[in-house]
Amino acid sequence: MKQDKLETITKLFEGKEIRSVWNNKEKEYYFSVVDVINALANPKDARKYWSVLKTR
């Protein structure tokens, strides 16, 4: 059984909030990078962490 991206993300990050938006035109989900960083690295400030990461 093939799973869609939303189901996969939901299972990977159980208990963590990962915001997503469905783009009907492109038939794709977009996920919040800040939420994924928070779920994976659990930094004190995920937005600051992402900002620093982008500049590197």
TORKOL-873825 format. One record per residue (C-alpha): x, y, z. Coordinates in steps of 0.1 Angstrom, whole numbers, plus 5000, padded with zeros to 4 digits. Example, Ala and Ser with C-alpha at 12.3 -4.5 7.8 and 13.67 -1.06 7.14 Angstrom:
SITE     xx     yy     zz
SITE   5123   4955   5078
SITE   5137   4989   5071
This chain:
SITE     xx     yy     zz
SITE   5000   5000   5000
SITE   5014   5033   4989
SITE   5013   5061   5016
SITE   5011   5098   5008
SITE   5035   5123   5022
SITE   5012   5136   5049
SITE   5007   5101   5064
SITE   5045   5094   5063
SITE   5053   5127   5080
SITE   5026   5121   5106
SITE   5041   5087   5115
SITE   5077   5100   5115
SITE   5069   5128   5139
SITE   5044   5113   5163
SITE   5033   5137   5189
SITE   5051   5167   5172
SITE   5032   5194   5154
SITE   5043   5197   5118
SITE   5023   5223   5099
SITE   5015   5215   5063
SITE   4997   5231   5034
SITE   4983   5213   5004
SITE   4990   5229   4969
SITE   4961   5216   4948
SITE   4976   5229   4916
SITE   5009   5210   4920
SITE   4993   5181   4940
SITE   5020   5185   4967
SITE   5022   5191   5004
SITE   5045   5217   5018
SITE   5058   5214   5054
SITE   5071   5240   5078
SITE   5109   5237   5079
SITE   5109   5253   5114
SITE   5085   5226   5127
SITE   5107   5198   5112
SITE   5138   5213   5127
SITE   5121   5216   5161
SITE   5110   5179   5159
SITE   5145   5167   5149
SITE   5169   5188   5167
SITE   5147   5203   5195
SITE   5167   5236   5197
SITE   5159   5264   5221
SITE   5147   5286   5192
SITE   5139   5267   5160
SITE   5135   5299   5140
SITE   5169   5312   5150
SITE   5184   5278   5143
SITE   5169   5278   5108
SITE   5181   5314   5102
SITE   5217   5305   5111
SITE   5215   5273   5091
SITE   5204   5292   5060
SITE   5233   5317   5062
SITE   5259   5289   5063
